[in-house]
Amino acid sequence: MSRAIRIVITVILACICQTDLVKYIRIATIAPDMLTVFLVLLTGYTGAYGGFCAGSLLAMLYDASVGYVLAINLVCYTFIGWGGHSPSGARKIIARSMNVKLRKVKHKSYLELMLICFFLTLMREIVYIGYLFLIGAEQSMVTILRALLCAAYSSAMILPGSFVVHKIMSIHPFKRKQGDDLTGDSDVMGNNR
C-alpha cells in the first residue's frame, strides 16, 4: 500500500475518532484532542513535510465534518503537523533536554511524544481561547484549567494511539516477493530466451 494512502487512512481515522469516539471517552466533560495525538504520531513516520500536508488535510476534513467555516483549525493543525517533527522544532528541543536530564529512563521516545503532544495541544487551546476572547466571550480560570486538562488527557492518549498508527503505517499488503517479475521480462529473472 502506498505511503500516501496510509497517511490518508490515518487522517480519516483521526477525524472519525475526534468526531465520534471522543463522545464516549470524555472525563468530566474534558475530551482529548485526538487530531493532535494522531498528527504527532504520524509525523514520526512522515517527517515535517508529510506532517504539514497531513495536518492540512486533517483540518479541512475536520472543518467539513463539524461545520466550522473559520480557518483556525487549518492554521493550528498545519502548524502542529510541521512543528511536531521539524528539525528545529519541538522534537529536537525536547530530545536534547531529555538526553541530559533522563539518561537512565527507558522508553524516552514515548515520553518525548507525550510532551510534544501536551505542548502542541496546549498551543492549540491557547489559540482557541484567544479567538474566544477576540469575539467577546468571557474567559475565566476554569477555561485555562480545562485547556491544561485537555492537553494532559491528549498526551495520555499517545500510548493507545501509537498502537493504531503503527499498525496502519506498517501494513504492506502489496509487498512483492523478491524475484517477482512484474514486467514479464524473463531476462531479469535469469531465464534467457
C-alpha positions as CSV (number, residue, x, y, z in Angstrom):
1,M,0.0,0.0,0.0
2,S,1.3,3.4,-0.9
3,R,2.6,5.6,1.9
4,A,0.2,8.4,0.8
5,I,-2.8,6.1,1.1
6,R,-1.8,5.0,4.6
7,I,-1.5,8.7,5.6
8,V,-4.9,9.4,4.2
9,I,-6.4,6.4,6.1
10,T,-4.8,7.6,9.3
11,V,-6.1,11.1,8.8
12,I,-9.6,9.8,8.1
13,L,-9.4,7.6,11.2
14,A,-8.3,10.6,13.3
15,C,-11.3,12.6,12.1
16,I,-13.6,9.7,13.0
17,C,-12.0,9.4,16.4
18,Q,-12.4,13.1,17.1
19,T,-16.0,13.4,16.0
20,D,-17.4,10.0,17.2
21,L,-15.1,8.2,19.7
22,V,-14.4,11.3,21.9
23,K,-18.1,11.3,23.0
24,Y,-17.5,8.1,24.8
25,I,-14.1,8.8,26.4
26,R,-14.9,12.2,28.0
27,I,-13.9,12.6,31.6
28,A,-15.8,15.3,33.4
29,T,-16.7,16.9,30.0
30,I,-13.0,17.1,29.1
31,A,-12.1,15.3,25.9
32,P,-8.7,14.6,24.4
33,D,-7.7,16.2,21.1
34,M,-7.3,13.0,19.1
35,L,-6.4,15.0,16.0
36,T,-3.2,16.3,17.6
37,V,-2.5,12.8,19.0
38,F,-2.7,11.2,15.6
39,L,-0.8,14.0,14.0
40,V,2.1,13.9,16.4
41,L,2.3,10.1,15.9
42,L,2.0,10.4,12.2
43,T,4.9,12.9,11.9
44,G,7.2,10.3,13.3
45,Y,6.6,8.3,10.1
46,T,6.3,11.1,7.6
47,G,8.6,13.9,8.8
48,A,7.9,17.6,8.8
49,Y,6.6,17.9,5.2
50,G,4.3,14.9,5.5
51,G,3.1,16.2,8.8
52,F,2.4,19.6,7.2
53,C,0.4,18.0,4.4
54,A,-1.4,15.6,6.7
55,G,-2.2,18.5,9.1
56,S,-3.7,20.5,6.3
57,L,-5.9,17.6,5.1
58,L,-6.8,16.7,8.7
59,A,-8.0,20.3,9.4
60,M,-10.0,20.5,6.2
61,L,-11.8,17.2,6.8
62,Y,-12.5,18.1,10.4
63,D,-13.8,21.5,9.5
64,A,-16.0,20.0,6.8
65,S,-17.3,17.3,9.2
66,V,-18.2,19.7,12.1
67,G,-19.3,22.6,10.0
68,Y,-16.7,25.3,11.0
69,V,-16.2,28.0,8.5
70,L,-13.2,29.5,10.2
71,A,-9.7,28.6,9.2
72,I,-8.5,28.5,12.8
73,N,-8.2,24.7,12.7
74,L,-6.4,24.8,9.3
75,V,-3.7,27.1,10.8
76,C,-3.4,25.2,14.1
77,Y,-3.2,21.7,12.7
78,T,-1.0,22.6,9.8
79,F,1.5,24.1,12.3
80,I,1.2,21.1,14.6
81,G,2.0,18.8,11.7
82,W,5.0,20.8,10.8
83,G,6.2,21.6,14.3
84,G,5.8,18.1,15.6
85,H,8.8,16.9,13.7
86,S,10.6,19.8,12.2
87,P,14.4,19.7,12.7
88,S,14.4,23.0,14.7
89,G,11.0,22.2,16.3
90,A,9.7,20.7,19.4
91,R,11.1,17.2,19.0
92,K,14.8,18.4,18.8
93,I,14.5,20.7,21.8
94,I,12.8,18.1,24.0
95,A,15.1,15.3,22.8
96,R,18.2,17.3,23.7
97,S,16.9,18.2,27.2
98,M,15.7,14.7,27.9
99,N,19.1,13.2,27.0
100,V,20.7,15.4,29.6
101,K,18.1,15.0,32.3
102,L,16.8,11.5,31.9
103,R,19.7,9.3,30.9
104,K,18.6,6.2,32.8
105,V,14.9,6.3,31.8
106,K,13.8,3.6,29.3
107,H,11.2,4.4,26.6
108,K,12.1,8.1,26.3
109,S,10.6,8.2,22.9
110,Y,7.1,7.8,24.3
111,L,7.8,10.4,26.9
112,E,9.0,12.8,24.2
113,L,5.9,12.2,22.2
114,M,3.7,12.8,25.2
115,L,5.5,16.1,26.0
116,I,5.3,17.2,22.4
117,C,1.6,16.3,22.3
118,F,1.0,18.2,25.6
119,F,2.6,21.4,24.4
120,L,1.1,21.3,20.9
121,T,-2.4,20.7,22.3
122,L,-1.9,23.5,24.8
123,M,-0.8,25.8,22.0
124,R,-4.0,24.9,20.1
125,E,-6.1,25.5,23.1
126,I,-4.5,28.9,23.8
127,V,-5.2,29.9,20.2
128,Y,-8.8,28.9,20.6
129,I,-9.0,30.8,23.9
130,G,-7.6,33.9,22.2
131,Y,-10.2,33.5,19.4
132,L,-12.9,33.3,22.0
133,F,-11.5,36.4,23.7
134,L,-11.5,38.3,20.5
135,I,-15.1,37.6,19.7
136,G,-16.1,38.8,23.2
137,A,-16.8,35.6,25.1
138,E,-15.9,35.7,28.7
139,Q,-12.9,33.7,29.8
140,S,-12.1,32.5,33.3
141,M,-9.5,30.4,35.1
142,V,-11.8,27.4,34.5
143,T,-11.1,27.8,30.8
144,I,-7.4,27.7,31.3
145,L,-7.7,24.7,33.6
146,R,-9.8,22.9,31.0
147,A,-7.1,23.6,28.4
148,L,-4.4,22.1,30.7
149,L,-6.5,19.1,31.4
150,C,-7.3,18.6,27.7
151,A,-3.6,18.8,27.0
152,A,-2.8,16.2,29.7
153,Y,-5.5,13.9,28.5
154,S,-4.4,14.2,24.9
155,S,-0.8,13.3,25.9
156,A,-2.1,10.3,27.8
157,M,-3.8,9.1,24.6
158,I,-0.4,8.8,22.8
159,L,0.1,5.3,24.1
160,P,-3.1,3.7,22.7
161,G,-2.9,5.9,19.6
162,S,0.7,4.7,18.9
163,F,-0.5,1.1,18.5
164,V,-3.2,2.2,16.0
165,V,-0.9,4.4,13.9
166,H,1.9,1.8,13.9
167,K,-0.5,-0.9,12.7
168,I,-1.7,1.4,9.8
169,M,1.7,2.6,8.8
170,S,3.3,-0.9,8.8
171,I,0.7,-2.5,6.5
172,H,2.2,-3.6,3.2
173,P,-0.4,-5.8,1.5
174,F,1.2,-5.3,-2.0
175,K,4.7,-6.2,-0.9
176,R,6.1,-8.2,-3.7
177,K,8.4,-11.1,-3.2
178,Q,12.0,-10.7,-4.1
179,G,12.4,-12.0,-7.6
180,D,8.9,-11.4,-8.8
181,D,8.9,-10.3,-12.4
182,L,6.3,-7.5,-12.7
183,T,7.2,-6.6,-16.3
184,G,7.1,-10.1,-17.7
185,D,10.7,-9.8,-18.9
186,S,12.1,-13.2,-18.2
187,D,15.7,-12.0,-18.8
188,V,15.6,-10.2,-15.5
189,M,14.6,-13.4,-13.7
190,G,17.7,-15.1,-15.1
191,N,15.8,-17.2,-17.7
192,N,17.3,-16.4,-21.0
193,R,15.1,-16.8,-24.0
